[in-house]
């Protein structure tokens, strides 16, 4: 009993520290930038906004939407990665590595080619459709009838499909001269996030994460193996399909907001499981907080480096970690 109580205390402390880090990074990201703005000015801009004060305008119209956008993207990618890794039992799975992000980017390019001034709600819808297309192609190629999702086979299929869809996306961009319009998404940055995008994207992300949390018990059982889950009376097919659809939706929203950002959904679930174990009632919320912290921190570093691509900052950490997992053989979770 005492050991169980200590374990709960340790878990609570880990969640508390993760939450404090996330809030500290968010506040730091609002403070830091080309314009030096102190904390009292930030609170004044939030609670006593003056439209004639340039610092207030920077905070309310630029920095806060940008940081909330980074939070949403981090949460969406991390939770999406955790879900995909659970249902495929593949430690190498990531939205960008199994075709979701490249599929969403392709339909985003096609949408801009047909209608450059399309509303953000349509961008989310088309990105979701693209994520479904890309993910379905990879799943069909990477799934074996005998052994289910083979980790290496799934990743190789993801690399091939992603390369194909990215090439088509670039061809569309060149043909319709969309390079300037899409450079923001291809670089992966949240500098252009607006309140309109947040009003549409935030409720969808929150709802999807809540559904993921409600399914966390099923994901934990499914993570033990399909035969075990069926033996415990779980509807494995429904859980797998629902998880993949939610993961595709979150990946599509992320691409619509920030573009293609890799490795968040790969690294963060591993860190979360290392800290709190394989119970997805803990993995999902901790992944959300850690993913938000990673993207907000990376965006802050990118801003201080003169608006460097966020995807490049995260890849600097993600690529060595991915190679480490490959060296381990990509063993199932």
C-alpha positions as CSV (number, residue, x, y, z in Angstrom):
1,X,0.0,0.0,0.0
2,X,2.8,2.4,0.9
3,X,4.7,1.7,-2.4
4,X,1.5,2.3,-4.3
5,X,1.0,5.6,-2.5
6,X,4.6,6.6,-3.2
7,X,4.1,5.8,-6.9
8,X,1.1,8.0,-7.0
9,X,3.0,10.8,-5.4
10,X,5.9,10.5,-7.9
11,X,3.4,10.5,-10.8
12,X,1.7,13.6,-9.4
13,X,5.1,15.3,-9.1
14,X,6.0,14.4,-12.6
15,X,2.8,15.9,-13.9
16,X,3.2,19.0,-11.8
17,X,6.8,19.6,-13.0
18,X,5.7,19.0,-16.7
19,X,2.8,21.5,-16.2
20,X,5.1,24.1,-14.7
21,X,7.7,23.7,-17.4
22,X,5.0,24.1,-20.1
23,X,3.6,27.3,-18.4
24,X,7.1,28.7,-17.9
25,X,8.1,28.1,-21.5
26,X,4.8,29.7,-22.7
27,X,5.4,32.8,-20.6
28,X,9.1,33.0,-21.6
29,X,8.0,32.7,-25.3
30,X,5.7,35.7,-24.9
31,X,8.4,37.8,-23.3
32,X,11.3,37.0,-25.7
33,X,11.4,38.4,-29.2
34,X,12.7,41.3,-31.3
35,X,10.7,43.7,-29.1
36,X,11.7,43.7,-25.4
37,X,8.4,43.4,-23.4
38,X,8.4,42.9,-19.7
39,X,5.9,40.7,-17.7
40,X,3.8,43.6,-16.2
41,X,3.2,44.8,-19.8
42,X,2.0,41.4,-20.8
43,X,-0.5,41.2,-18.0
44,X,-1.6,44.7,-18.7
45,X,-2.1,43.8,-22.4
46,X,-4.2,40.8,-21.4
47,X,-6.4,42.4,-18.7
48,X,-6.4,46.1,-19.8
49,X,-5.8,46.1,-23.5
50,X,-5.0,49.4,-25.2
51,X,-5.3,49.2,-29.0
52,X,-3.1,52.3,-29.3
53,X,-0.2,50.6,-27.5
54,X,2.1,48.9,-29.9
55,X,3.4,46.5,-27.3
56,X,-0.1,45.5,-26.4
57,X,-0.8,44.8,-30.1
58,X,2.3,42.7,-30.5
59,X,1.3,40.6,-27.5
60,X,-2.4,40.1,-28.2
61,X,-2.3,39.9,-32.0
62,X,1.0,38.2,-32.6
63,X,2.7,36.5,-29.7
64,X,-0.1,34.9,-27.8
65,X,-1.9,33.4,-30.9
66,X,1.5,32.2,-32.1
67,X,2.3,30.5,-28.7
68,X,-1.2,29.0,-28.4
69,X,-0.8,27.7,-31.9
70,X,2.5,26.1,-30.9
71,X,0.8,24.5,-27.9
72,X,-2.0,23.1,-30.0
73,X,0.4,21.7,-32.6
74,X,2.6,20.1,-29.9
75,X,-0.4,18.5,-28.2
76,X,-1.9,17.3,-31.5
77,X,1.3,15.7,-32.8
78,X,2.3,14.1,-29.5
79,X,-1.1,12.6,-28.8
80,X,-1.5,11.5,-32.4
81,X,1.9,9.8,-32.2
82,X,1.0,8.0,-28.9
83,X,-2.2,6.7,-30.5
84,X,-0.5,5.4,-33.6
85,X,2.3,3.8,-31.7
86,X,-0.3,2.0,-29.5
87,X,-2.6,0.6,-32.3
88,X,0.4,-0.4,-34.6
89,X,2.6,-1.5,-31.6
90,X,5.4,0.2,-33.5
91,X,7.9,2.3,-31.6
92,X,8.9,4.1,-34.8
93,X,5.5,5.3,-35.7
94,X,5.1,9.1,-36.1
95,X,2.5,11.2,-38.1
96,X,5.2,12.5,-40.4
97,X,6.8,9.1,-40.9
98,X,3.7,7.2,-41.9
99,X,2.4,9.5,-44.6
100,X,-0.1,11.6,-42.6
101,X,1.7,14.9,-42.8
102,X,2.8,14.6,-46.4
103,X,-0.8,13.6,-47.4
104,X,-2.2,16.6,-45.6
105,X,0.4,18.8,-47.2
106,X,-0.5,17.6,-50.7
107,X,-4.2,18.3,-50.3
108,X,-3.3,21.7,-48.8
109,X,-1.3,22.5,-52.0
110,X,-4.2,21.4,-54.2
111,X,-6.6,23.5,-52.1
112,X,-4.4,26.6,-52.5
113,X,-4.1,25.9,-56.2
114,X,-7.9,25.9,-56.7
115,X,-8.7,28.7,-54.2
116,X,-5.9,30.7,-52.6
117,X,-8.3,32.5,-50.2
118,X,-10.0,29.4,-48.9
119,X,-11.3,29.6,-45.2
120,X,-9.2,27.9,-42.5
121,X,-12.1,25.5,-41.7
122,X,-11.8,24.2,-45.3
123,X,-8.0,23.9,-44.9
124,X,-8.5,21.7,-41.8
125,X,-11.0,19.5,-43.7
126,X,-8.8,19.1,-46.8
127,X,-5.7,18.4,-44.6
128,X,-7.7,15.7,-42.8
129,X,-8.7,14.1,-46.1
130,X,-5.0,14.2,-47.2
131,X,-3.9,12.6,-43.9
132,X,-6.4,9.8,-44.5
133,X,-5.1,9.3,-48.0
134,X,-1.5,9.2,-47.0
135,X,-2.0,7.1,-43.9
136,X,-4.2,4.6,-45.7
137,X,-1.6,4.1,-48.4
138,X,1.1,3.5,-45.8
139,X,-1.1,1.1,-43.7
140,X,-2.0,-0.9,-46.8
141,X,1.6,-1.3,-47.9
142,X,3.1,-1.7,-44.4
143,X,0.6,-4.2,-43.0
144,X,1.4,-7.9,-43.2
145,X,-1.4,-10.5,-43.2
146,X,0.4,-12.7,-40.9
147,X,2.3,-10.4,-38.5
148,X,0.2,-7.2,-38.5
149,X,2.2,-4.0,-38.6
150,X,5.9,-4.8,-39.0
151,X,7.8,-1.8,-37.7
152,X,10.5,-1.6,-40.3
153,X,8.2,-2.4,-43.2
154,X,5.7,0.3,-42.0
155,X,8.5,2.9,-41.8
156,X,9.9,2.0,-45.2
157,X,6.4,2.3,-46.7
158,X,6.0,5.6,-44.9
159,X,9.2,7.0,-46.3
160,X,8.3,5.9,-49.8
161,X,4.8,7.2,-49.7
162,X,5.9,10.5,-48.1
163,X,8.5,11.0,-50.7
164,X,6.0,10.4,-53.5
165,X,3.3,12.7,-52.0
166,X,5.9,15.4,-51.2
167,X,7.1,15.3,-54.8
168,X,3.6,15.7,-56.1
169,X,3.0,18.5,-53.7
170,X,6.1,20.3,-54.9
171,X,5.1,19.8,-58.5
172,X,1.7,21.3,-57.8
173,X,3.3,24.3,-56.0
174,X,5.7,24.9,-59.0
175,X,3.0,24.5,-61.6
176,X,0.6,26.9,-59.9
177,X,3.4,29.1,-58.6
178,X,2.4,28.6,-55.0
179,X,6.0,28.7,-53.6
180,X,5.5,32.0,-51.8
181,X,2.1,31.0,-50.4
182,X,3.3,27.7,-49.1
183,X,6.7,28.5,-47.9
184,X,5.3,29.1,-44.4
185,X,4.0,25.6,-44.2
186,X,7.0,23.9,-45.8
187,X,9.3,25.6,-43.3
188,X,7.1,24.6,-40.4
189,X,6.4,27.7,-38.4
190,X,3.6,29.2,-36.3
191,X,4.5,32.9,-36.8
192,X,1.4,33.5,-38.9
193,X,-1.1,31.9,-36.6
194,X,-4.3,34.0,-36.2
195,X,-7.1,34.0,-33.6
196,X,-9.5,32.9,-36.4
197,X,-7.4,29.7,-36.9
198,X,-7.4,29.1,-33.1
199,X,-11.1,29.6,-32.8
200,X,-11.6,26.8,-35.3
201,X,-8.7,24.5,-34.5
202,X,-8.6,24.6,-30.7
203,X,-12.1,23.1,-30.1
204,X,-11.3,20.2,-32.5
205,X,-7.9,19.5,-30.9
206,X,-9.4,19.6,-27.4
207,X,-12.3,17.3,-28.3
208,X,-10.0,14.8,-30.0
209,X,-7.7,14.7,-27.0
210,X,-10.6,14.2,-24.7
211,X,-11.8,11.3,-26.8
212,X,-8.3,9.8,-26.8
213,X,-8.3,10.1,-23.0
214,X,-11.7,8.3,-22.8
215,X,-10.2,5.5,-24.9
216,X,-7.0,5.3,-22.9
217,X,-8.0,2.1,-21.1
218,X,-8.7,0.4,-24.4
219,X,-5.4,1.7,-25.8
220,X,-3.5,0.3,-22.8
221,X,-5.1,-3.1,-23.2
222,X,-4.5,-3.1,-27.0
223,X,-0.9,-2.2,-26.4
224,X,-0.5,-5.6,-24.7
225,X,-1.4,-7.4,-27.9
226,X,-4.5,-8.0,-30.1
227,X,-5.1,-11.5,-28.8
228,X,-5.0,-10.3,-25.1
229,X,-7.3,-7.4,-25.9
230,X,-9.8,-9.7,-27.6
231,X,-9.6,-12.1,-24.7
232,X,-10.6,-9.3,-22.3
233,X,-13.6,-8.5,-24.4
234,X,-12.3,-5.4,-26.2
235,X,-13.6,-4.3,-29.6
236,X,-10.1,-4.2,-31.2
237,X,-11.3,-3.2,-34.7
238,X,-13.3,-0.2,-33.4
239,X,-10.5,0.9,-31.1
240,X,-7.9,0.7,-33.9
241,X,-10.1,2.5,-36.5
242,X,-11.2,5.2,-34.1
243,X,-7.6,5.8,-33.0
244,X,-6.3,6.1,-36.5
245,X,-9.0,8.4,-37.6
246,X,-8.4,10.7,-34.6
247,X,-4.7,10.6,-35.2
248,X,-5.3,11.6,-38.8
249,X,-7.5,14.5,-37.7
250,X,-4.9,15.8,-35.3
251,X,-2.1,15.4,-37.9
252,X,-4.3,17.3,-40.5
253,X,-4.9,20.2,-38.1
254,X,-1.2,20.4,-37.3
255,X,-0.3,20.7,-41.0
256,X,-3.0,23.3,-41.5
257,X,-1.5,25.4,-38.7
258,X,2.2,24.9,-38.8
259,X,3.1,22.7,-41.8
260,X,5.1,19.5,-41.7
261,X,6.9,19.0,-38.4
262,X,8.5,15.7,-37.8
263,X,9.6,13.7,-34.7
264,X,7.3,15.2,-32.1
265,X,4.9,12.3,-32.3
266,X,7.9,9.9,-32.3
267,X,9.9,11.2,-29.3
268,X,7.3,12.5,-26.9
269,X,5.3,9.2,-26.3
270,X,8.5,7.4,-25.6
271,X,9.5,10.0,-23.0
272,X,6.0,9.9,-21.5
273,X,6.0,6.1,-21.2
274,X,9.5,6.2,-19.7
275,X,8.3,8.6,-17.0
276,X,4.8,7.1,-16.1
277,X,4.7,3.6,-17.6
278,X,2.4,2.2,-20.3
279,X,-0.9,3.2,-18.8
280,X,-2.4,5.5,-21.4
281,X,-4.5,7.2,-18.8
282,X,-1.2,8.8,-17.9
283,X,0.6,8.6,-21.2
284,X,-2.0,10.7,-23.1
285,X,-2.1,13.8,-20.8
286,X,1.6,13.7,-20.1
287,X,2.4,13.4,-23.9
288,X,0.1,16.4,-24.5
289,X,2.0,18.6,-21.9
290,X,5.5,17.4,-23.1
291,X,4.6,17.9,-26.8
292,X,3.3,21.4,-26.1
293,X,6.5,22.3,-24.2
294,X,8.7,20.9,-27.0
295,X,7.0,22.9,-29.8
296,X,6.8,26.1,-27.8
297,X,10.4,25.8,-26.8
298,X,11.5,25.1,-30.3
299,X,9.5,28.0,-31.7
300,X,11.1,30.3,-29.1
301,X,14.6,29.1,-30.2
302,X,13.6,29.5,-33.8
303,X,12.4,33.1,-33.2
304,X,15.7,34.0,-31.4
305,X,17.6,32.6,-34.4
306,X,15.9,35.0,-36.8
307,X,12.7,32.9,-37.5
308,X,14.5,29.7,-38.3
309,X,12.3,26.8,-39.3
310,X,10.7,25.1,-36.3
311,X,10.9,21.8,-38.1
312,X,14.7,22.1,-38.3
313,X,15.1,22.9,-34.6
314,X,13.0,19.8,-33.6
315,X,14.7,17.6,-36.2
316,X,18.1,18.5,-34.7
317,X,16.9,16.5,-31.7
318,X,14.6,14.0,-33.4
319,X,17.0,12.6,-36.1
320,X,19.6,11.2,-33.5
321,X,16.7,9.8,-31.5
322,X,15.2,8.1,-34.6
323,X,18.6,6.6,-35.5
324,X,18.9,5.3,-32.0
325,X,15.6,3.5,-32.3
326,X,16.6,2.1,-35.7
327,X,19.8,0.8,-34.1
328,X,17.6,-1.0,-31.5
329,X,15.8,-2.7,-34.4
330,X,12.5,-0.8,-34.1
331,X,11.2,-3.4,-31.7
332,X,7.4,-3.3,-31.0
333,X,6.4,-1.6,-27.8
